[in-house]
Amino acid sequence: MLADKHILLIVGGGIAAFKSLDLVRRLREQGARVTPVLTKSGAEFVTPLSLSALAASKVYQDLFSLTDEAEMGHIELSRAADLIVVAPATADLMAKMAGGLANDLATTLLLATDKRVLIAPSMNVRMWNHPATQRNLATLQGDGVLVVGPNEGDMACGEYGPGRMAEVPEIIAAIDAALSDGPLKGRHVLVTSGPTHEPIDPVRYIANRSSGAQGTAIAKALAALGADITFVTGPADVPPPLGVKVVKVQTAAQMLEAVTAAGAADAAIFAAAVADWHVANAGTQKIKKDGSGLPKLEFAENPDILATVSQMKQGRPKLVVGFAAETQDVVAHATAKRLRKGCDWIVANDVSPATGIMGGTENAVTLITDAGPEAWPRMSKDAVATALAARIAKEIA
Ligand code: CTP
């Protein structure tokens, strides 16, 4: 896919700049041509020599270099590429891009280009979360700039959180997607995610430990393949992915309503951990300790959203994928669940506390299709999502 593609790579000044060297190598391995542009602060982290050696290209650094202008003007440089990639994209670079500044070669190229731009942000977690950076991000996305990452994790500065630059394979996947329409272009995929909250009274609820991480990662991976996503999410710990249509709900009943309202979909992925029951006699006012004894909660069953959609007589998505969270006999229970609910695939996982999967960053799943169970190795939830999205694309593209 990347053969003969021309990438203009702007390397900003951040500790993640070292990953850009590997990015250049991997891009070239796949047949891409890379022209590096190194910012002044980028040159504090990587040398022009290493970049130029890996790229087998001249490294452009200076806006006012006469030789460069003689060889290739900055307008031409910014337009000769198929895609401009900024990695790492620092908070400063993002701010300059959002503000339309052009006070060095990199920002001038970014302002002068008529090509798509993909940024891989990298910065301290507080800088990333700062309202100014989030505002700039929203502006850039509104301008059509593509974004990969940042990821959550330990950072070079010793803090933990979102801000780590996406890994090289993720950046390459995003470049691939940016340069192609994506196999799922024009496909509508519905994804449910997160827990549901079932009220006991206006201030209390019953919930489960789902963080929404796996559903969010799946929506993100499908969007990267070009799908239009409707993301119906309960109150999750992780923020919804960018670039998808988000519908926030609290209860299972609201989730069913949102799923039904989402319209025809080519595929539906039910990653939400929907509560099985709601409190039938939920208080309309806060239940008080009034001396009349302990409250007696009565439960009623929630609608089974996955089964409802799987068994639709009309307008059933071509592919319906359920999840099975089990704590014992995982494959047997999940296989039975697939038949009982009528979905096409079940992604089964063991959520017993010892696995650390619920609320954690990794997952070990077994994909159950009509061909039987297929155990996948334990990997990050992002990697599970990428692999699942690729399988879904094969099925419905
Ligand atoms: N699901 C759903 N609606 C419900 C319950 C579950 O859509 N009311 C979906 C989940 O999103 C998941 C699948 O059904 O894709 C299986 O969820 P799980 O909690 O593992 O199974 P249950 O159907 O709740 O069965 P059990 O509690 O008996 O394991």
Residues whose N, C-alpha, C, O or C-beta is under 5 A from the ligand:
A	BS01	CTP	F270 A271 A272 A273 V274 A275 D276 N302 P303 D304 I305 L306 G322 F323 A324 A325
